[in-house]
């Protein structure tokens, strides 16, 4: 890192803080602070939601996925569009028209205060793991660039640095400032991806396109499942171990294998159900739609954000694919480091940024990485704080006879709770470092799979609330607990069952059916 690189990164962080400060003076009440007075332009919400959805998992995890596997992950994004359309057309109007600060206020209206509190607590616990995993993934790149490797102690330092910066400007600006910051960060991340893709292609030297295409197709290899028992790497004779023949540009997998997350059925059905759960139960995503001027604008921004994600993710997948071409044709391009990528490719793109991108441009790329990391992390902090304040803190104070009624007091309390949520998320990000290693999942699958801890139970609750007239407080709590109990063994099943495991894309459909059935068992209270 040169002086110019550090200067560019410092300028990027200063811009975020200035935007947060400018918007801090525009928050008149708690509704302004958490849902932007329901007045935000749809295009701003759409771009900001794109950054939240793809996060650092795209910047760091998609190159890993492109290097190790192929393009079938894009089916995940097609499933997201299906899920977005279903939610925008059928479910979002009911949530938007409830006119609550958080989506869990809708559950309170349907099942009562205890059910609202329980669902909000489940969201908070799930979000600790979900956004903790995103921060951990971003810290991989920061650790590589700042310290040269991803040893645990350097990862912890990187996580703490990212947590402090993000918490500070999120605390100041509220959702209005956050949406504009996220829009800026998302555009910067996409620009950085395009620049990175061009530089990786140029690093291939005089290699002709026909040779690149042959390496990706006829000479392509994909990493074998972890359950195969073969340690991936490069043997003494130069051949790959733990890899098997497979085209790197394959986009559609018609197999019915439930251990593969990105088959046609897994993407268009399993992932679609997962995204329906995300867009209806997760305050981090629903909060953006609640800030729109109308329910139509909310639905449009939701679908557009998923459409924007497709070319963005494709850019980073192609970066990983071209890095595969680079190191397959010259396995010792970076010495022992390049051989290590065939064993663990988590840091392949960050290492390329560190070792092959010129000064100045490197600073822009690192800023793009930080933008990817912070865009999802700061939205998580804000959404958790909104849920904690509206669903837990303010009702608790009112119940104790110390209601926080003035706008200034509510905003001040909200800012302190944003700070608290930032500290909690940072701590859980450190915990996810250990969890990812134990799960045996790659970065992208881990980051998405861990969301199911909260989604499976909450999906049963929301489906029951929106689509039926059944359910009560007890069945809500039972469904939430069952959701966690279902996902825990699924998260670590590779360690116990080897090849006979179920991919994360099926966790929500399977678990959601069970928890919906449990929640439906509750008889509604008579009016």
C-alpha positions in Angstrom: 0.0 0.0 0.0 1.4 3.4 -1.1 0.6 6.9 0.2 -1.7 7.5 -2.7 -3.7 4.3 -1.9 -4.1 5.3 1.7 -5.1 8.8 0.6 -7.9 7.5 -1.7 -9.2 5.1 1.0 -9.2 7.9 3.6 -11.0 10.2 1.2 -13.6 7.5 0.6 -14.2 7.1 4.4 -14.4 10.9 4.8 -17.1 11.2 2.2 -19.2 8.6 4.1 -18.8 10.5 7.3 -19.7 13.8 5.7 -22.9 12.4 4.1 -23.9 10.9 7.5 -23.3 14.3 9.2 -25.3 16.2 6.6 -28.3 13.9 6.9 -28.1 13.8 10.7 -29.7 17.3 10.8 -32.6 16.2 8.7 -34.1 13.6 11.1 -37.0 15.3 12.9 -38.5 12.2 14.5 -38.0 8.4 14.8 -39.9 7.7 11.6 -37.5 10.0 9.7 -34.6 8.2 11.4 -35.7 4.6 10.6 -38.0 4.8 7.5 -37.0 8.1 5.9 -40.5 9.6 6.5 -41.7 7.2 3.8 -40.5 9.7 1.1 -37.4 8.1 -0.5 -37.1 7.9 -4.3 -37.6 4.4 -5.7 -34.4 4.5 -7.7 -32.3 5.3 -4.7 -33.9 2.5 -2.7 -33.4 0.0 -5.6 -29.6 0.7 -6.0 -29.1 0.8 -2.2 -31.0 -2.6 -1.9 -28.7 -4.1 -4.5 -25.7 -3.3 -2.5 -27.3 -4.7 0.7 -28.3 -7.9 -1.1 -24.9 -8.7 -2.8 -22.6 -7.4 0.0 -18.9 -8.3 0.5 -19.9 -11.9 -0.2 -20.0 -10.9 -3.9 -16.7 -9.0 -3.9 -14.7 -11.7 -2.1 -16.9 -14.8 -2.3 -18.0 -14.7 -6.0 -14.4 -14.8 -7.3 -13.8 -17.8 -5.0 -16.9 -19.4 -6.5 -15.9 -18.6 -10.1 -12.4 -20.0 -9.5 -13.6 -23.2 -7.8 -16.8 -24.0 -9.7 -18.7 -22.4 -12.6 -21.6 -20.0 -13.4 -24.5 -22.0 -12.0 -24.7 -19.5 -9.1 -26.5 -17.2 -11.4 -29.6 -19.4 -11.0 -29.6 -18.0 -7.5 -30.2 -14.6 -8.9 -33.0 -15.8 -11.2 -34.6 -17.3 -8.2 -34.3 -14.0 -6.4 -36.2 -12.3 -9.3 -39.0 -14.9 -9.0 -39.2 -14.4 -5.2 -39.1 -10.6 -5.6 -42.0 -10.6 -8.1 -44.1 -12.8 -5.8 -43.5 -10.6 -2.8 -44.1 -7.3 -4.7 -47.4 -8.6 -6.1 -48.9 -10.6 -3.2 -47.2 -9.9 0.1 -45.6 -6.5 0.2 -48.9 -4.5 0.0 -50.1 -5.9 3.3 -46.8 -5.2 5.0 -46.5 -1.6 3.6 -50.1 -0.8 4.4 -49.7 -1.8 8.0 -47.8 1.6 8.4 -45.5 0.3 11.1 -41.8 1.2 11.5 -40.7 -2.4 11.5 -42.2 -5.4 9.7 -42.7 -7.1 13.1 -45.3 -4.5 14.0 -47.5 -6.3 11.5 -47.0 -9.5 13.5 -48.0 -7.6 16.7 -51.2 -6.4 15.1 -52.0 -10.0 14.0 -50.9 -12.1 17.0 -50.3 -9.6 19.9 -47.4 -7.9 21.6 -45.7 -11.1 22.8 -45.6 -12.6 19.3 -44.2 -9.3 18.0 -41.5 -9.3 20.6 -40.6 -12.9 20.0 -40.3 -12.4 16.2 -38.2 -9.3 16.7 -35.8 -11.1 19.0 -35.5 -13.9 16.5 -34.6 -11.4 13.8 -32.0 -9.8 16.0 -30.4 -13.1 16.8 -30.4 -14.2 13.2 -29.1 -10.9 12.0 -26.1 -11.1 14.4 -25.0 -14.3 12.6 -26.0 -13.1 9.1 -24.3 -9.7 9.1 -21.5 -11.0 11.3 -20.7 -13.5 8.4 -20.7 -10.6 5.9 -18.3 -8.6 8.0 -16.1 -11.6 8.4 -15.9 -12.1 4.6 -15.0 -8.5 4.1 -12.3 -8.8 6.7 -10.6 -11.5 4.7 -9.8 -8.9 2.0 -8.8 -6.2 4.5 -6.5 -8.7 6.3 -4.8 -9.7 3.1 -4.2 -6.1 1.9 -3.2 -4.7 5.3 -1.3 -7.7 6.8 -0.6 -10.0 3.9 -2.5 -13.1 5.1 -5.7 -14.2 6.8 -4.4 -15.4 10.1 -7.0 -15.3 12.9 -5.5 -12.4 14.8 -5.3 -10.2 11.7 -8.9 -11.1 10.8 -10.0 -9.9 14.3 -8.2 -6.6 13.9 -9.8 -6.1 10.4 -13.3 -6.9 11.7 -12.9 -4.3 14.6 -11.7 -1.6 12.2 -14.6 -2.1 9.8 -17.1 -2.3 12.7 -16.0 1.0 14.2 -16.1 2.9 10.9 -19.5 1.6 9.8 -21.1 2.1 13.2 -19.9 5.7 13.4 -21.5 7.1 10.2 -24.6 4.9 10.5 -25.3 6.3 14.0 -25.3 9.9 12.6 -27.3 9.8 9.5 -30.2 7.4 10.0 -31.9 5.6 7.0 -32.0 8.7 4.8 -28.2 9.2 4.9 -27.7 5.4 4.8 -29.7 5.0 1.5 -27.6 7.7 -0.2 -24.4 6.3 1.2 -25.4 2.8 0.1 -26.2 4.1 -3.4 -22.8 5.7 -3.7 -21.1 2.6 -2.3 -23.0 0.2 -4.7 -22.0 2.2 -7.7 -18.4 2.3 -6.5 -18.4 -1.4 -6.0 -19.7 -2.1 -9.5 -17.1 0.3 -11.0 -14.3 -1.5 -9.0 -15.5 -4.9 -10.3 -15.4 -3.7 -13.9 -11.9 -2.3 -13.4 -10.8 -5.5 -11.7 -12.2 -7.7 -14.5 -10.3 -5.6 -17.1 -7.0 -5.8 -15.1 -7.3 -9.6 -14.6 -7.9 -10.0 -18.3 -4.9 -7.9 -19.1 -2.7 -9.9 -16.7 -3.2 -12.9 -19.0 -0.7 -11.3 -21.3 -0.7 -12.4 -24.9 -3.0 -15.4 -24.3 -5.5 -15.6 -27.2 -9.2 -15.7 -26.6 -9.4 -19.2 -28.0 -6.9 -20.5 -25.4 -8.9 -18.8 -22.6 -12.1 -20.4 -23.8 -10.5 -23.8 -24.2 -9.2 -23.6 -20.6 -12.6 -22.7 -19.3 -14.5 -25.3 -21.3 -12.6 -28.3 -22.5 -9.8 -27.9 -20.0 -12.1 -26.8 -17.2 -12.0 -28.3 -13.7 -14.2 -27.8 -10.7 -13.4 -28.5 -7.0 -14.8 -31.9 -5.8 -17.3 -31.9 -2.9 -15.7 -31.7 0.5 -17.2 -35.0 1.2 -15.0 -36.8 -1.4 -12.2 -37.1 1.1 -9.5 -36.0 -1.4 -7.5 -33.0 -0.2 -7.6 -30.3 -3.0 -4.3 -29.0 -4.3 -1.5 -29.6 -6.9 0.3 -32.9 -6.9 4.1 -33.2 -7.4 3.6 -34.0 -11.1 1.6 -30.8 -11.5 -1.9 -32.4 -11.7 -4.8 -31.2 -9.6 -6.0 -33.3 -6.7 -9.5 -32.9 -5.3 -10.8 -31.5 -8.6 -12.9 -33.1 -11.3 -13.6 -32.3 -15.0 -16.3 -29.7 -15.6 -16.9 -26.6 -17.7 -16.3 -23.3 -15.9 -18.9 -21.6 -18.1 -21.7 -24.0 -17.3 -24.8 -22.0 -16.3 -27.6 -24.6 -16.0 -27.4 -27.8 -14.0 -30.5 -30.0 -14.7 -29.6 -32.6 -12.0 -31.9 -33.5 -9.2 -29.1 -33.8 -6.6 -30.2 -32.1 -3.4 -26.6 -31.6 -2.3 -26.1 -29.1 -5.2 -27.5 -25.6 -4.3 -27.6 -24.2 -7.8 -29.4 -26.7 -9.9 -32.4 -25.5 -12.0 -34.8 -26.7 -9.4 -32.7 -25.5 -6.5 -32.3 -22.0 -8.1 -35.9 -21.4 -9.3 -37.7 -23.1 -6.4 -35.4 -23.4 -3.4 -33.8 -20.0 -3.8 -37.1 -18.3 -4.7 -38.6 -19.5 -1.5 -35.5 -18.4 0.4 -35.8 -14.9 -1.2 -39.5 -14.7 -0.4 -38.6 -15.3 3.3 -35.9 -12.6 3.0 -38.1 -10.0 1.5 -41.0 -10.5 3.9 -39.4 -11.4 7.3 -36.0 -9.6 7.3 -36.2 -6.0 8.5 -32.9 -5.2 6.8 -34.5 -5.6 3.4 -38.2 -4.7 4.2 -37.1 -1.5 5.8 -35.9 -0.2 2.5 -39.3 -0.9 0.9 -41.1 0.8 3.8 -39.2 4.0 3.1 -40.6 4.4 -0.4 -43.3 6.9 -1.3 -45.9 4.3 -2.3 -46.4 0.5 -2.3 -46.0 0.5 -6.1 -42.6 2.2 -5.8 -41.7 -0.2 -3.1 -42.5 -3.2 -5.3 -40.7 -1.8 -8.3 -37.5 -1.0 -6.3 -37.5 -4.6 -4.9 -37.6 -6.2 -8.4 -35.2 -3.8 -10.0 -32.7 -4.3 -7.2 -32.6 -8.1 -8.0 -32.3 -7.4 -11.8 -29.3 -5.1 -11.1 -27.6 -7.9 -9.0 -27.3 -10.2 -12.1 -24.7 -8.3 -14.1 -22.9 -7.2 -10.9 -22.4 -10.8 -9.6 -21.5 -12.0 -13.1 -18.6 -9.5 -13.2 -17.1 -11.0 -10.0 -17.8 -14.6 -11.0 -15.9 -13.9 -14.3 -13.0 -12.4 -12.3 -12.7 -15.8 -10.5 -12.9 -17.7 -13.8 -10.2 -15.6 -15.4 -8.0 -16.0 -12.3 -8.5 -19.8 -12.8 -7.2 -19.4 -16.4 -4.3 -17.4 -15.2 -3.1 -20.0 -12.6 -4.0 -23.1 -14.5 -1.8 -22.0 -17.4 1.0 -20.9 -15.0 0.6 -22.7 -11.7 3.6 -20.9 -10.2 2.6 -17.4 -11.4 2.8 -16.2 -7.8 5.1 -18.9 -6.4 3.8 -21.1 -3.6 0.9 -18.6 -3.1 -0.7 -19.5 -6.4 -0.5 -23.2 -5.6 -2.4 -22.5 -2.3 -5.3 -21.1 -4.2 -6.2 -24.6 -5.4 -6.6 -25.6 -1.8 -8.2 -22.4 -0.4 -9.3 -19.7 -2.8 -11.0 -17.4 -0.3 -8.4 -14.7 -0.7 -7.7 -15.1 -4.4 -9.1 -11.7 -5.6 -7.7 -9.7 -2.6 -4.3 -11.2 -3.2 -4.5 -10.1 -6.9 -5.4 -6.6 -5.8 -2.5 -6.6 -3.4 0.1 -8.0 -5.7 -0.9 -7.1 -9.3 -2.8 -3.8 -9.3 -0.8 -0.5 -9.6 -0.8 2.2 -7.0 -3.7 4.6 -7.1 -5.9 2.1 -8.9 -5.3 -0.2 -5.9 -6.7 2.5 -3.6 -9.9 2.7 -5.8 -10.2 -1.1 -5.7 -9.8 -1.2 -1.9 -12.4 1.5 -1.6 -14.8 -0.6 -3.7 -14.1 -3.5 -1.4 -14.9 -1.4 1.6 -18.0 -0.1 -0.1 -19.2 -3.7 -0.6 -18.5 -4.6 3.0 -20.0 -1.5 4.6 -23.1 -1.3 2.4 -24.5 -4.5 3.9 -23.1 -4.0 7.4 -24.4 -0.5 8.0 -27.9 -1.5 6.8 -27.9 -4.4 9.2 -27.0 -2.1 12.1 -29.8 0.3 11.3 -32.4 -2.4 10.7 -31.5 -4.1 14.0 -31.6 -0.8 15.9 -35.0 0.0 14.4 -36.4 -3.3 15.4 -34.9 -3.1 18.9 -36.1 0.5 19.5 -39.7 0.1 18.0 -40.4 -3.4 19.1 -38.5 -3.8 22.4 -37.0 -0.7 23.9 -39.9 1.9 23.6 -42.6 -0.6 24.6 -40.5 -1.7 27.6 -40.0 1.9 28.8 -43.7 2.6 28.4 -44.6 -0.5 30.3 -42.4 0.6 33.2 -44.0 4.1 33.3 -41.0 5.9 31.7 -42.3 6.4 28.2 -39.8 8.1 25.8 -42.2 10.5 24.1 -40.3 13.4 22.7 -38.8 13.2 19.2 -35.4 14.3 20.4 -35.3 11.7 23.2 -36.3 8.9 20.8 -33.7 9.9 18.2 -31.0 10.1 20.9 -31.9 6.7 22.3 -31.9 5.3 18.7 -28.4 6.5 18.1 -27.1 4.9 21.2 -28.8 1.6 20.3 -27.3 1.8 16.8 -23.9 1.9 18.6 -24.9 -1.0 20.7 -25.9 -3.1 17.7 -22.6 -2.2 16.0 -20.6 -3.6 18.9 -22.7 -6.8 19.0 -22.4 -7.4 15.3 -18.6 -6.9 15.4 -18.4 -9.5 18.2 -20.5 -12.0 16.3 -18.4 -11.5 13.1 -15.4 -12.8 15.1 -17.5 -15.9 16.1 -18.4 -16.6 12.4 -14.7 -16.9 11.6 -14.8 -20.2 13.6 -18.2 -21.2 12.3 -17.3 -21.0 8.6 -14.3 -23.3 9.1 -16.5 -25.8 10.9 -19.4 -25.8 8.4 -17.3 -26.9 5.4 -19.2 -24.4 3.2 -17.6 -21.9 0.8 -18.0 -18.2 1.6 -21.1 -17.6 -0.5 -23.0 -20.7 0.7 -22.0 -20.0 4.3 -23.2 -16.3 4.2 -26.5 -17.3 2.6 -27.1 -20.5 4.6 -26.6 -18.8 8.0 -29.5 -16.5 7.2 -31.8 -19.5 7.5 -31.4 -19.6 11.3 -34.0 -16.8 11.6 -35.8 -17.2 8.2 -37.1 -20.7 8.6 -39.1 -20.0 11.8 -40.2 -16.5 10.8 -41.3 -17.7 7.4 -43.8 -20.0 9.0 -45.1 -17.1 11.2 -45.4 -14.6 8.3 -47.0 -17.0 5.9 -49.6 -17.9 8.6 -50.2 -14.2 9.4 -50.5 -13.0 5.8 -52.3 -16.0 4.1 -54.5 -17.4 6.9 -56.6 -16.4 9.9 -55.0 -19.1 12.2 -52.2 -19.0 14.7 -51.7 -17.5 18.1 -48.9 -16.4 20.4 -47.9 -20.0 21.5 -47.8 -21.4 17.9 -45.7 -18.4 16.9 -43.1 -19.0 19.6 -43.2 -22.8 18.8 -42.6 -22.1 15.1 -39.6 -19.8 15.8 -38.0 -22.3 18.1 -38.6 -25.1 15.7 -36.9 -23.1 12.9 -33.6 -22.8 14.8 -33.7 -26.5 15.8 -34.2 -27.5 12.2 -31.3 -25.4 10.8 -28.6 -26.2 13.4 -28.0 -29.8 12.2 -28.3 -28.6 8.6 -25.6 -26.0 9.0 -23.0 -28.6 10.1 -24.3 -31.7 8.3 -21.3 -32.0 6.1 -19.2 -32.8 9.1 -21.5 -35.6 10.2 -23.1 -37.0 7.0 -20.5 -36.4 4.3 -21.9 -36.8 0.8 -25.5 -37.3 2.1 -26.3 -33.7 2.8 -28.9 -31.2 1.8 -27.8 -27.9 0.1 -28.7 -24.6 1.8 -31.1 -23.6 -1.0 -33.5 -26.3 0.3 -33.4 -25.4 3.9 -36.0 -22.7 3.7 -38.5 -24.7 1.6 -38.2 -27.8 3.9 -38.0 -25.9 7.2 -40.7 -23.4 6.1 -43.2 -26.1 5.4 -42.6 -27.6 8.9 -42.8 -24.2 10.8 -45.8 -23.1 8.8 -47.6 -26.3 9.8 -46.6 -25.7 13.4 -47.9 -22.1 13.4 -51.1 -23.2 11.8 -51.8 -25.5 14.7 -52.6 -22.5 16.9 -56.3 -21.6 17.1 -57.0 -17.8 16.8 -58.4 -16.0 19.7 -62.1 -15.3 19.4 -62.9 -11.7 18.9 
